[in-house]
């Protein structure tokens, strides 16, 4: 799937940034080296205080994804 935005680093800057782009209608992928973090994000389970899990789940359902693979 072609993405509009790729964000390297799914931490305290990357996840909220992904949220903003996704809410603006962009197709977003987060790239991170931490497989556990990626799995958690793809389940819609947020560890970022500013991005509630309920919101993240909705964004994931709408196409936001995370990966450890930059391709």
PyMOL Python script that loads the backbone (N, CA, C, O; Angstrom):
from pymol import cmd

cmd.read_pdbstr("""\
ATOM      1  N   UNK A   1       0.838  -1.183   0.000  1.00  0.00           N
ATOM      2  CA  UNK A   1       0.000   0.000   0.000  1.00  0.00           C
ATOM      3  C   UNK A   1       0.882   1.246   0.000  1.00  0.00           C
ATOM      4  O   UNK A   1       1.837   1.340   0.771  1.00  0.00           O
ATOM      5  N   UNK A   2       0.561   2.178  -0.853  1.00  0.00           N
ATOM      6  CA  UNK A   2       1.288   3.443  -0.914  1.00  0.00           C
ATOM      7  C   UNK A   2       0.862   4.325   0.257  1.00  0.00           C
ATOM      8  O   UNK A   2      -0.323   4.432   0.571  1.00  0.00           O
ATOM      9  N   UNK A   3       1.835   4.946   0.890  1.00  0.00           N
ATOM     10  CA  UNK A   3       1.566   5.837   2.020  1.00  0.00           C
ATOM     11  C   UNK A   3       1.934   7.259   1.645  1.00  0.00           C
ATOM     12  O   UNK A   3       2.865   7.490   0.873  1.00  0.00           O
ATOM     13  N   UNK A   4       1.193   8.209   2.198  1.00  0.00           N
ATOM     14  CA  UNK A   4       1.497   9.617   1.985  1.00  0.00           C
ATOM     15  C   UNK A   4       2.643  10.078   2.874  1.00  0.00           C
ATOM     16  O   UNK A   4       3.463  10.904   2.473  1.00  0.00           O
ATOM     17  N   UNK A   5       2.688   9.527   4.102  1.00  0.00           N
ATOM     18  CA  UNK A   5       3.658   9.988   5.102  1.00  0.00           C
ATOM     19  C   UNK A   5       4.268   8.787   5.812  1.00  0.00           C
ATOM     20  O   UNK A   5       3.558   7.872   6.228  1.00  0.00           O
ATOM     21  N   UNK A   6       5.579   8.800   5.943  1.00  0.00           N
ATOM     22  CA  UNK A   6       6.287   7.814   6.765  1.00  0.00           C
ATOM     23  C   UNK A   6       7.003   8.582   7.867  1.00  0.00           C
ATOM     24  O   UNK A   6       7.698   9.563   7.603  1.00  0.00           O
ATOM     25  N   UNK A   7       6.829   8.131   9.094  1.00  0.00           N
ATOM     26  CA  UNK A   7       7.448   8.781  10.240  1.00  0.00           C
ATOM     27  C   UNK A   7       8.389   7.776  10.883  1.00  0.00           C
ATOM     28  O   UNK A   7       7.975   6.686  11.279  1.00  0.00           O
ATOM     29  N   UNK A   8       9.657   8.149  10.984  1.00  0.00           N
ATOM     30  CA  UNK A   8      10.657   7.278  11.591  1.00  0.00           C
ATOM     31  C   UNK A   8      10.726   7.606  13.076  1.00  0.00           C
ATOM     32  O   UNK A   8      11.047   8.726  13.474  1.00  0.00           O
ATOM     33  N   UNK A   9      10.417   6.598  13.880  1.00  0.00           N
ATOM     34  CA  UNK A   9      10.417   6.760  15.328  1.00  0.00           C
ATOM     35  C   UNK A   9       9.002   6.865  15.852  1.00  0.00           C
ATOM     36  O   UNK A   9       8.317   7.864  15.631  1.00  0.00           O
ATOM     37  N   UNK A  10       8.568   5.827  16.550  1.00  0.00           N
ATOM     38  CA  UNK A  10       7.197   5.779  17.070  1.00  0.00           C
ATOM     39  C   UNK A  10       7.199   6.054  18.567  1.00  0.00           C
ATOM     40  O   UNK A  10       6.708   5.255  19.365  1.00  0.00           O
ATOM     41  N   UNK A  11       7.758   7.192  18.925  1.00  0.00           N
ATOM     42  CA  UNK A  11       7.835   7.574  20.332  1.00  0.00           C
ATOM     43  C   UNK A  11       6.965   8.770  20.636  1.00  0.00           C
ATOM     44  O   UNK A  11       5.913   8.967  20.027  1.00  0.00           O
ATOM     45  N   UNK A  12       7.418   9.565  21.587  1.00  0.00           N
ATOM     46  CA  UNK A  12       6.626  10.687  22.089  1.00  0.00           C
ATOM     47  C   UNK A  12       6.475  11.835  21.107  1.00  0.00           C
ATOM     48  O   UNK A  12       5.656  12.729  21.318  1.00  0.00           O
ATOM     49  N   UNK A  13       7.253  11.818  20.042  1.00  0.00           N
ATOM     50  CA  UNK A  13       7.083  12.804  18.974  1.00  0.00           C
ATOM     51  C   UNK A  13       6.383  12.166  17.778  1.00  0.00           C
ATOM     52  O   UNK A  13       5.457  12.749  17.213  1.00  0.00           O
ATOM     53  N   UNK A  14       6.819  10.981  17.396  1.00  0.00           N
ATOM     54  CA  UNK A  14       6.307  10.323  16.201  1.00  0.00           C
ATOM     55  C   UNK A  14       4.833   9.967  16.256  1.00  0.00           C
ATOM     56  O   UNK A  14       4.112  10.186  15.283  1.00  0.00           O
ATOM     57  N   UNK A  15       4.368   9.418  17.378  1.00  0.00           N
ATOM     58  CA  UNK A  15       2.963   8.991  17.462  1.00  0.00           C
ATOM     59  C   UNK A  15       2.009  10.183  17.397  1.00  0.00           C
ATOM     60  O   UNK A  15       1.056  10.138  16.618  1.00  0.00           O
ATOM     61  N   UNK A  16       2.216  11.243  18.173  1.00  0.00           N
ATOM     62  CA  UNK A  16       1.323  12.403  18.031  1.00  0.00           C
ATOM     63  C   UNK A  16       1.398  13.043  16.633  1.00  0.00           C
ATOM     64  O   UNK A  16       0.393  13.532  16.118  1.00  0.00           O
ATOM     65  N   UNK A  17       2.572  13.035  16.038  1.00  0.00           N
ATOM     66  CA  UNK A  17       2.710  13.565  14.683  1.00  0.00           C
ATOM     67  C   UNK A  17       1.916  12.709  13.697  1.00  0.00           C
ATOM     68  O   UNK A  17       1.249  13.238  12.808  1.00  0.00           O
ATOM     69  N   UNK A  18       1.989  11.402  13.855  1.00  0.00           N
ATOM     70  CA  UNK A  18       1.207  10.494  13.015  1.00  0.00           C
ATOM     71  C   UNK A  18      -0.282  10.748  13.190  1.00  0.00           C
ATOM     72  O   UNK A  18      -1.044  10.710  12.224  1.00  0.00           O
ATOM     73  N   UNK A  19      -0.688  11.005  14.414  1.00  0.00           N
ATOM     74  CA  UNK A  19      -2.090  11.307  14.698  1.00  0.00           C
ATOM     75  C   UNK A  19      -2.549  12.522  13.895  1.00  0.00           C
ATOM     76  O   UNK A  19      -3.607  12.492  13.267  1.00  0.00           O
ATOM     77  N   UNK A  20      -1.760  13.580  13.916  1.00  0.00           N
ATOM     78  CA  UNK A  20      -2.128  14.815  13.217  1.00  0.00           C
ATOM     79  C   UNK A  20      -2.268  14.563  11.712  1.00  0.00           C
ATOM     80  O   UNK A  20      -3.243  14.998  11.099  1.00  0.00           O
ATOM     81  N   UNK A  21      -1.309  13.872  11.126  1.00  0.00           N
ATOM     82  CA  UNK A  21      -1.382  13.591   9.693  1.00  0.00           C
ATOM     83  C   UNK A  21      -2.572  12.689   9.370  1.00  0.00           C
ATOM     84  O   UNK A  21      -3.285  12.931   8.396  1.00  0.00           O
ATOM     85  N   UNK A  22      -2.792  11.650  10.182  1.00  0.00           N
ATOM     86  CA  UNK A  22      -3.899  10.719   9.936  1.00  0.00           C
ATOM     87  C   UNK A  22      -5.247  11.431  10.052  1.00  0.00           C
ATOM     88  O   UNK A  22      -6.146  11.193   9.246  1.00  0.00           O
ATOM     89  N   UNK A  23      -5.387  12.293  11.040  1.00  0.00           N
ATOM     90  CA  UNK A  23      -6.634  13.040  11.202  1.00  0.00           C
ATOM     91  C   UNK A  23      -6.849  14.033  10.059  1.00  0.00           C
ATOM     92  O   UNK A  23      -7.980  14.438   9.791  1.00  0.00           O
ATOM     93  N   UNK A  24      -5.767  14.421   9.389  1.00  0.00           N
ATOM     94  CA  UNK A  24      -5.866  15.314   8.233  1.00  0.00           C
ATOM     95  C   UNK A  24      -6.147  14.538   6.946  1.00  0.00           C
ATOM     96  O   UNK A  24      -6.189  15.118   5.861  1.00  0.00           O
ATOM     97  N   UNK A  25      -6.338  13.221   7.075  1.00  0.00           N
ATOM     98  CA  UNK A  25      -6.690  12.409   5.921  1.00  0.00           C
ATOM     99  C   UNK A  25      -5.534  11.794   5.175  1.00  0.00           C
ATOM    100  O   UNK A  25      -5.725  11.247   4.088  1.00  0.00           O
ATOM    101  N   UNK A  26      -4.346  11.868   5.724  1.00  0.00           N
ATOM    102  CA  UNK A  26      -3.168  11.283   5.085  1.00  0.00           C
ATOM    103  C   UNK A  26      -3.014   9.824   5.491  1.00  0.00           C
ATOM    104  O   UNK A  26      -3.384   9.436   6.599  1.00  0.00           O
ATOM    105  N   UNK A  27      -2.469   9.027   4.594  1.00  0.00           N
ATOM    106  CA  UNK A  27      -2.155   7.633   4.872  1.00  0.00           C
ATOM    107  C   UNK A  27      -0.769   7.602   5.524  1.00  0.00           C
ATOM    108  O   UNK A  27       0.209   8.062   4.935  1.00  0.00           O
ATOM    109  N   UNK A  28      -0.691   7.057   6.742  1.00  0.00           N
ATOM    110  CA  UNK A  28       0.527   7.178   7.552  1.00  0.00           C
ATOM    111  C   UNK A  28       1.062   5.806   7.966  1.00  0.00           C
ATOM    112  O   UNK A  28       0.303   4.908   8.328  1.00  0.00           O
ATOM    113  N   UNK A  29       2.374   5.670   7.902  1.00  0.00           N
ATOM    114  CA  UNK A  29       3.046   4.510   8.473  1.00  0.00           C
ATOM    115  C   UNK A  29       4.126   5.009   9.432  1.00  0.00           C
ATOM    116  O   UNK A  29       4.890   5.921   9.116  1.00  0.00           O
ATOM    117  N   UNK A  30       4.167   4.397  10.591  1.00  0.00           N
ATOM    118  CA  UNK A  30       5.216   4.670  11.581  1.00  0.00           C
ATOM    119  C   UNK A  30       6.265   3.573  11.455  1.00  0.00           C
ATOM    120  O   UNK A  30       5.917   2.395  11.375  1.00  0.00           O
ATOM    121  N   UNK A  31       7.538   3.940  11.435  1.00  0.00           N
ATOM    122  CA  UNK A  31       8.625   2.968  11.340  1.00  0.00           C
ATOM    123  C   UNK A  31       9.434   3.047  12.627  1.00  0.00           C
ATOM    124  O   UNK A  31       9.876   4.125  13.027  1.00  0.00           O
ATOM    125  N   UNK A  32       9.627   1.897  13.276  1.00  0.00           N
ATOM    126  CA  UNK A  32      10.375   1.856  14.529  1.00  0.00           C
ATOM    127  C   UNK A  32      11.125   0.536  14.615  1.00  0.00           C
ATOM    128  O   UNK A  32      10.681  -0.462  14.047  1.00  0.00           O
ATOM    129  N   UNK A  33      12.244   0.512  15.308  1.00  0.00           N
ATOM    130  CA  UNK A  33      13.042  -0.709  15.442  1.00  0.00           C
ATOM    131  C   UNK A  33      12.523  -1.639  16.537  1.00  0.00           C
ATOM    132  O   UNK A  33      12.928  -2.801  16.596  1.00  0.00           O
ATOM    133  N   UNK A  34      11.649  -1.159  17.389  1.00  0.00           N
ATOM    134  CA  UNK A  34      11.140  -1.932  18.526  1.00  0.00           C
ATOM    135  C   UNK A  34       9.888  -2.711  18.108  1.00  0.00           C
ATOM    136  O   UNK A  34       8.807  -2.136  17.985  1.00  0.00           O
ATOM    137  N   UNK A  35      10.041  -4.019  17.892  1.00  0.00           N
ATOM    138  CA  UNK A  35       8.939  -4.860  17.412  1.00  0.00           C
ATOM    139  C   UNK A  35       7.768  -4.881  18.390  1.00  0.00           C
ATOM    140  O   UNK A  35       6.612  -4.887  17.969  1.00  0.00           O
ATOM    141  N   UNK A  36       8.053  -4.892  19.674  1.00  0.00           N
ATOM    142  CA  UNK A  36       6.986  -4.893  20.683  1.00  0.00           C
ATOM    143  C   UNK A  36       6.168  -3.605  20.596  1.00  0.00           C
ATOM    144  O   UNK A  36       4.940  -3.636  20.682  1.00  0.00           O
ATOM    145  N   UNK A  37       6.841  -2.499  20.428  1.00  0.00           N
ATOM    146  CA  UNK A  37       6.168  -1.196  20.291  1.00  0.00           C
ATOM    147  C   UNK A  37       5.289  -1.188  19.038  1.00  0.00           C
ATOM    148  O   UNK A  37       4.156  -0.710  19.075  1.00  0.00           O
ATOM    149  N   UNK A  38       5.807  -1.709  17.950  1.00  0.00           N
ATOM    150  CA  UNK A  38       5.064  -1.769  16.691  1.00  0.00           C
ATOM    151  C   UNK A  38       3.809  -2.626  16.847  1.00  0.00           C
ATOM    152  O   UNK A  38       2.728  -2.226  16.415  1.00  0.00           O
ATOM    153  N   UNK A  39       3.946  -3.794  17.460  1.00  0.00           N
ATOM    154  CA  UNK A  39       2.786  -4.666  17.694  1.00  0.00           C
ATOM    155  C   UNK A  39       1.725  -3.947  18.521  1.00  0.00           C
ATOM    156  O   UNK A  39       0.534  -4.004  18.214  1.00  0.00           O
ATOM    157  N   UNK A  40       2.169  -3.285  19.553  1.00  0.00           N
ATOM    158  CA  UNK A  40       1.256  -2.563  20.440  1.00  0.00           C
ATOM    159  C   UNK A  40       0.497  -1.469  19.680  1.00  0.00           C
ATOM    160  O   UNK A  40      -0.719  -1.337  19.822  1.00  0.00           O
ATOM    161  N   UNK A  41       1.208  -0.704  18.889  1.00  0.00           N
ATOM    162  CA  UNK A  41       0.567   0.356  18.109  1.00  0.00           C
ATOM    163  C   UNK A  41      -0.443  -0.214  17.121  1.00  0.00           C
ATOM    164  O   UNK A  41      -1.537   0.330  16.969  1.00  0.00           O
ATOM    165  N   UNK A  42      -0.087  -1.299  16.452  1.00  0.00           N
ATOM    166  CA  UNK A  42      -0.989  -1.898  15.474  1.00  0.00           C
ATOM    167  C   UNK A  42      -2.241  -2.504  16.115  1.00  0.00           C
ATOM    168  O   UNK A  42      -3.244  -2.718  15.435  1.00  0.00           O
ATOM    169  N   UNK A  43      -2.185  -2.776  17.412  1.00  0.00           N
ATOM    170  CA  UNK A  43      -3.377  -3.222  18.156  1.00  0.00           C
ATOM    171  C   UNK A  43      -4.215  -2.032  18.614  1.00  0.00           C
ATOM    172  O   UNK A  43      -5.327  -2.204  19.114  1.00  0.00           O
ATOM    173  N   UNK A  44      -3.672  -0.819  18.440  1.00  0.00           N
ATOM    174  CA  UNK A  44      -4.375   0.376  18.907  1.00  0.00           C
ATOM    175  C   UNK A  44      -4.164   0.631  20.380  1.00  0.00           C
ATOM    176  O   UNK A  44      -4.954   1.332  21.012  1.00  0.00           O
ATOM    177  N   UNK A  45      -3.111   0.071  20.930  1.00  0.00           N
ATOM    178  CA  UNK A  45      -2.781   0.213  22.346  1.00  0.00           C
ATOM    179  C   UNK A  45      -1.709   1.285  22.493  1.00  0.00           C
ATOM    180  O   UNK A  45      -0.537   1.036  22.207  1.00  0.00           O
ATOM    181  N   UNK A  46      -2.098   2.460  22.930  1.00  0.00           N
ATOM    182  CA  UNK A  46      -1.170   3.588  23.021  1.00  0.00           C
ATOM    183  C   UNK A  46      -0.434   3.619  24.352  1.00  0.00           C
ATOM    184  O   UNK A  46      -1.020   3.382  25.408  1.00  0.00           O
ATOM    185  N   UNK A  47       0.840   3.910  24.284  1.00  0.00           N
ATOM    186  CA  UNK A  47       1.658   4.119  25.478  1.00  0.00           C
ATOM    187  C   UNK A  47       2.035   5.597  25.594  1.00  0.00           C
ATOM    188  O   UNK A  47       2.846   5.980  26.437  1.00  0.00           O
ATOM    189  N   UNK A  48       1.437   6.413  24.737  1.00  0.00           N
ATOM    190  CA  UNK A  48       1.691   7.851  24.706  1.00  0.00           C
ATOM    191  C   UNK A  48       0.507   8.549  25.368  1.00  0.00           C
ATOM    192  O   UNK A  48      -0.624   8.430  24.898  1.00  0.00           O
ATOM    193  N   UNK A  49       0.753   9.261  26.433  1.00  0.00           N
ATOM    194  CA  UNK A  49      -0.306   9.907  27.202  1.00  0.00           C
ATOM    195  C   UNK A  49      -1.177  10.838  26.359  1.00  0.00           C
ATOM    196  O   UNK A  49      -2.389  10.911  26.562  1.00  0.00           O
ATOM    197  N   UNK A  50      -0.565  11.542  25.422  1.00  0.00           N
ATOM    198  CA  UNK A  50      -1.304  12.526  24.620  1.00  0.00           C
ATOM    199  C   UNK A  50      -2.153  11.902  23.516  1.00  0.00           C
ATOM    200  O   UNK A  50      -2.951  12.596  22.886  1.00  0.00           O
ATOM    201  N   UNK A  51      -1.990  10.609  23.276  1.00  0.00           N
ATOM    202  CA  UNK A  51      -2.761   9.917  22.241  1.00  0.00           C
ATOM    203  C   UNK A  51      -3.480   8.736  22.912  1.00  0.00           C
ATOM    204  O   UNK A  51      -2.894   7.665  23.071  1.00  0.00           O
ATOM    205  N   UNK A  52      -4.738   8.929  23.303  1.00  0.00           N
ATOM    206  CA  UNK A  52      -5.469   7.862  23.989  1.00  0.00           C
ATOM    207  C   UNK A  52      -5.650   6.626  23.098  1.00  0.00           C
ATOM    208  O   UNK A  52      -5.744   6.738  21.876  1.00  0.00           O
ATOM    209  N   UNK A  53      -5.697   5.469  23.720  1.00  0.00           N
ATOM    210  CA  UNK A  53      -5.864   4.216  22.981  1.00  0.00           C
ATOM    211  C   UNK A  53      -7.126   4.215  22.129  1.00  0.00           C
ATOM    212  O   UNK A  53      -7.114   3.700  21.011  1.00  0.00           O
ATOM    213  N   UNK A  54      -8.214   4.784  22.642  1.00  0.00           N
ATOM    214  CA  UNK A  54      -9.463   4.812  21.877  1.00  0.00           C
ATOM    215  C   UNK A  54      -9.262   5.538  20.541  1.00  0.00           C
ATOM    216  O   UNK A  54      -9.742   5.090  19.499  1.00  0.00           O
ATOM    217  N   UNK A  55      -8.552   6.653  20.593  1.00  0.00           N
ATOM    218  CA  UNK A  55      -8.264   7.424  19.384  1.00  0.00           C
ATOM    219  C   UNK A  55      -7.325   6.638  18.472  1.00  0.00           C
ATOM    220  O   UNK A  55      -7.552   6.564  17.265  1.00  0.00           O
ATOM    221  N   UNK A  56      -6.282   6.058  19.036  1.00  0.00           N
ATOM    222  CA  UNK A  56      -5.331   5.297  18.236  1.00  0.00           C
ATOM    223  C   UNK A  56      -6.020   4.121  17.554  1.00  0.00           C
ATOM    224  O   UNK A  56      -5.746   3.847  16.386  1.00  0.00           O
ATOM    225  N   UNK A  57      -6.907   3.420  18.257  1.00  0.00           N
ATOM    226  CA  UNK A  57      -7.641   2.295  17.660  1.00  0.00           C
ATOM    227  C   UNK A  57      -8.437   2.755  16.436  1.00  0.00           C
ATOM    228  O   UNK A  57      -8.456   2.076  15.410  1.00  0.00           O
ATOM    229  N   UNK A  58      -9.077   3.887  16.551  1.00  0.00           N
ATOM    230  CA  UNK A  58      -9.854   4.421  15.431  1.00  0.00           C
ATOM    231  C   UNK A  58      -8.940   4.743  14.244  1.00  0.00           C
ATOM    232  O   UNK A  58      -9.280   4.457  13.096  1.00  0.00           O
ATOM    233  N   UNK A  59      -7.789   5.335  14.527  1.00  0.00           N
ATOM    234  CA  UNK A  59      -6.851   5.669  13.458  1.00  0.00           C
ATOM    235  C   UNK A  59      -6.292   4.410  12.798  1.00  0.00           C
ATOM    236  O   UNK A  59      -6.128   4.367  11.579  1.00  0.00           O
ATOM    237  N   UNK A  60      -5.999   3.386  13.603  1.00  0.00           N
ATOM    238  CA  UNK A  60      -5.518   2.112  13.055  1.00  0.00           C
ATOM    239  C   UNK A  60      -6.610   1.484  12.190  1.00  0.00           C
ATOM    240  O   UNK A  60      -6.328   0.976  11.105  1.00  0.00           O
ATOM    241  N   UNK A  61      -7.833   1.517  12.658  1.00  0.00           N
ATOM    242  CA  UNK A  61      -8.955   0.991  11.866  1.00  0.00           C
ATOM    243  C   UNK A  61      -9.088   1.723  10.536  1.00  0.00           C
ATOM    244  O   UNK A  61      -9.528   1.146   9.542  1.00  0.00           O
ATOM    245  N   UNK A  62      -8.706   2.998  10.525  1.00  0.00           N
ATOM    246  CA  UNK A  62      -8.785   3.810   9.305  1.00  0.00           C
ATOM    247  C   UNK A  62      -7.532   3.703   8.438  1.00  0.00           C
ATOM    248  O   UNK A  62      -7.467   4.320   7.375  1.00  0.00           O
ATOM    249  N   UNK A  63      -6.525   2.920   8.881  1.00  0.00           N
ATOM    250  CA  UNK A  63      -5.369   2.678   8.024  1.00  0.00           C
ATOM    251  C   UNK A  63      -4.004   3.039   8.563  1.00  0.00           C
ATOM    252  O   UNK A  63      -3.000   2.671   7.954  1.00  0.00           O
ATOM    253  N   UNK A  64      -3.922   3.742   9.678  1.00  0.00           N
ATOM    254  CA  UNK A  64      -2.607   4.035  10.251  1.00  0.00           C
ATOM    255  C   UNK A  64      -1.954   2.715  10.634  1.00  0.00           C
ATOM    256  O   UNK A  64      -2.616   1.834  11.181  1.00  0.00           O
ATOM    257  N   UNK A  65      -0.674   2.569  10.355  1.00  0.00           N
ATOM    258  CA  UNK A  65       0.010   1.333  10.713  1.00  0.00           C
ATOM    259  C   UNK A  65       1.439   1.623  11.151  1.00  0.00           C
ATOM    260  O   UNK A  65       1.985   2.701  10.914  1.00  0.00           O
ATOM    261  N   UNK A  66       2.017   0.626  11.793  1.00  0.00           N
ATOM    262  CA  UNK A  66       3.408   0.714  12.237  1.00  0.00           C
ATOM    263  C   UNK A  66       4.142  -0.524  11.735  1.00  0.00           C
ATOM    264  O   UNK A  66       3.544  -1.586  11.560  1.00  0.00           O
ATOM    265  N   UNK A  67       5.437  -0.375  11.508  1.00  0.00           N
ATOM    266  CA  UNK A  67       6.240  -1.479  11.007  1.00  0.00           C
ATOM    267  C   UNK A  67       7.681  -1.342  11.472  1.00  0.00           C
ATOM    268  O   UNK A  67       8.131  -0.259  11.846  1.00  0.00           O
ATOM    269  N   UNK A  68       8.395  -2.459  11.442  1.00  0.00           N
ATOM    270  CA  UNK A  68       9.837  -2.419  11.691  1.00  0.00           C
ATOM    271  C   UNK A  68      10.590  -2.432  10.366  1.00  0.00           C
ATOM    272  O   UNK A  68      11.814  -2.307  10.333  1.00  0.00           O
ATOM    273  N   UNK A  69       9.852  -2.584   9.287  1.00  0.00           N
ATOM    274  CA  UNK A  69      10.416  -2.686   7.940  1.00  0.00           C
ATOM    275  C   UNK A  69      10.188  -1.377   7.194  1.00  0.00           C
ATOM    276  O   UNK A  69       9.042  -0.968   7.009  1.00  0.00           O
ATOM    277  N   UNK A  70      11.237  -0.725   6.770  1.00  0.00           N
ATOM    278  CA  UNK A  70      11.118   0.564   6.106  1.00  0.00           C
ATOM    279  C   UNK A  70      10.564   0.513   4.695  1.00  0.00           C
ATOM    280  O   UNK A  70      10.433   1.558   4.059  1.00  0.00           O
ATOM    281  N   UNK A  71      10.236  -0.658   4.186  1.00  0.00           N
ATOM    282  CA  UNK A  71       9.736  -0.727   2.799  1.00  0.00           C
ATOM    283  C   UNK A  71       8.238  -0.583   2.726  1.00  0.00           C
ATOM    284  O   UNK A  71       7.667  -0.620   1.636  1.00  0.00           O
TER     285      UNK A  71
END
""", "prot")
cmd.dss("prot")
cmd.show_as("cartoon", "prot")
cmd.util.cbc("prot")
cmd.orient("prot")
